[in-house]
Amino acid sequence: MTPATDDPEYIALLKRRNRWLTVMIISAFLVGVPPLIGLGGTVFGMLRAFDTVGKTGGGDPEELSENISLALVTTAGGVIVSVLFLIIFLLSGIFWMIAASRVKNFRKTIRTQS
């Protein structure tokens, strides 16, 4: 172990870098989940709409539009939440790169001082 590994500033930089990496990994996973939930809601809403058409022959337009509306709202909700997590992912990537750069610069500084 080099003397730099015992430095509290270095340890704090590593922790910050690792925290941003954790946020990146979690947000990358969460970018994909909301669209799948939205897709499930879309399928459910469309099944209800087709069930309405099947039971009533032509379907009550008001009930049919309610079911289609449910399908569209769940799709839109999944996309909106996914975009929010995508923004978090991109920002955490930027902050991770900044933290990684600071760790690298700290290591260079320690080497030149030795």
Buried (B, 14 or more C-beta within 10 A) or exposed (E): EEEBEEEEEBEEBBEBBEBBBEBBEBBBEBBEEBBEBBBEBBEBBBEBBEEBBEEEEEBEEEBBEBBBEBBBBBBEBBEEBBEBBBEBBEBBBEBBEEBBEBBEEBBEEBEEEE
